[in-house]
Amino acid sequence: MDIKKHLIITGNSTISWKDAIVKAIEEASKTIDYLYDVKILEQRAHIDGNKISEYFVDLDLSFIVDINRKDS
C-alpha cells in the first residue's frame, strides 16, 4: 500500500504557465523524492501595461512516503 503526502507549491515564469509548472516540478524534485503526480489548482498572471509580465501556478504535488526509510 502506498501512502502519499500532498504539498502545495507556487511556481512562476516570465514565459508561460507551462514553463512555470515545469520549473516548479524541476525545483521540487531536487529536494523531494518519489514525486508521484501533480494537480493544477490555480493559474494567474501579473499584467504590466497591456501584456502579461509574469505567470503563476499553484500546484498540488503528491509524493509517496517511503515507509522503509530509516531515521538518520
Secondary structure as the mmCIF struct_conf table of DSSP 4:
data_model
#
loop_
_struct_conf.conf_type_id
_struct_conf.id
_struct_conf.beg_label_comp_id
_struct_conf.beg_label_asym_id
_struct_conf.beg_label_seq_id
_struct_conf.end_label_comp_id
_struct_conf.end_label_asym_id
_struct_conf.end_label_seq_id
STRN STRN1 LYS A 4 SER A 13
BEND BEND1 THR A 14 ILE A 15
HELX_RH_AL_P HELX_RH_AL_P1 TRP A 17 SER A 29
TURN_TY1_P TURN_TY1_P1 LYS A 30 THR A 31
BEND BEND2 ASP A 33 TYR A 34
STRN STRN2 LEU A 35 ASP A 48
TURN_TY1_P TURN_TY1_P2 GLY A 49 ASN A 50
STRN STRN3 LYS A 51 ILE A 64
TURN_TY1_P TURN_TY1_P3 ILE A 67 ASN A 68
HELX_LH_PP_P HELX_LH_PP_P1 ARG A 69 ASP A 71
#
